[in-house]
Amino acid sequence: MRSVVYTKRGGMDAIDFLESSTPTPAPEEVLIEVHRAGINFADLMMRQGLYSPVPPFPFTPGYEISGVVKKLGQGVEGTGLIVGDRVVSLCGMGGYSEQIITPAERCFKLPESISFDAAAALPVTYLTAHHMLTYLGNFQQGDSILVHHAAGGVGTATAQLAKALGASKVFGTASANKAEFVRSLGMRFIDREIEDFVEVCKRETNGSGVHHALDPVGGKHMMRSYKALRSGGRLYAFGGSAAVKGSKRSILSALRMVLTTPKFNPFKMMNSNKAVFGVHMGTWKDEAVLKNQVTSLVGMLEDGCISPVVDKVFRFEEVAAAQQYLHDRKNRGKVLLDFSPRN
């Protein structure tokens, strides 16, 4: 089988391919034939050595996959999984591969009505948004949301979940060339280059601010998201895209982001009644919470309450082009890698 490997920290030259034998699942594990693997911005940051935690180099990235169960480890029979099942998995790492071993508890059966594309676009982006809004945020009908990079994976997921949950308004920041797309998702588009999103959110909520702000940017941008909140609002920090300025690693950009990231004073937070959450689903340990949320999302997908926006699917041999597509901020929704068998 073939896998994508990051050989070192760096640009696209750090990407290579590895040929290896098919692995054998240990007890409580399954072997999955991967059909689709999701690409996330975190994957790009890992390649540049700007994301944590990651395995030591070389390693195969990839948090999420969809595919077919090919072999069961001992003890899996009682879980309901059988060989041939179509599944989606939040595999943790190693998803950029033709086959992968993953814990059985991280695999979820797919109804025939759900495509591999839609399934692979679900675990990271929808789970992240759902976790922030419902588990951490105690989302209530009528709440308002601000989400940055609104045309990306988490942005499109947030727009759909917000509608399903009964949000009053969703503000989405993006570049001008994505305005029509963001508006088509039902968001109030904010041009990040020429509009002050804090001022817009305050003005259009009668001076109060939003209930939830989702910030994957980091640096000084995070404090502005905090200022866009109303009393009782919640800020979710779940990325650091400000550290990445292109496909090549930039220590200067990363350092600038770290130095400008705010240090929140708990006493000032007490007075404003605002909360700040750090969110990284890759390090989440409570499997019961994760399972409940993914099961809920698969149900919402089957019922048509959500429908992942898949922008483009690249064959895995084109992984460098796929990642460059994200670096260039061209994506409108999710980008996937196709690992399906070619006869």
Secondary structure as UniProt FT lines:
FT   STRAND          2..6
FT   HELIX           12..14
FT   STRAND          15..19
FT   TURN            27..28
FT   STRAND          29..39
FT   HELIX           41..47
FT   TURN            48..49
FT   STRAND          64..72
FT   TURN            74..75
FT   HELIX           77..79
FT   TURN            83..84
FT   STRAND          86..90
FT   STRAND          99..103
FT   HELIX           104..106
FT   STRAND          107..109
FT   TURN            112..113
FT   HELIX           116..120
FT   HELIX           123..130
FT   HELIX           131..136
FT   TURN            141..142
FT   STRAND          144..147
FT   TURN            150..151
FT   HELIX           153..165
FT   STRAND          169..174
FT   HELIX           176..178
FT   HELIX           179..184
FT   TURN            185..186
FT   STRAND          188..191
FT   TURN            192..194
FT   HELIX           197..203
FT   TURN            204..207
FT   STRAND          210..215
FT   HELIX           220..227
FT   STRAND          229..237
FT   HELIX           241..243
FT   HELIX           251..260
FT   HELIX           266..272
FT   STRAND          275..278
FT   HELIX           281..283
FT   HELIX           287..303
FT   STRAND          310..315
FT   HELIX           316..318
FT   HELIX           319..327
FT   TURN            328..329
FT   STRAND          334..338
//
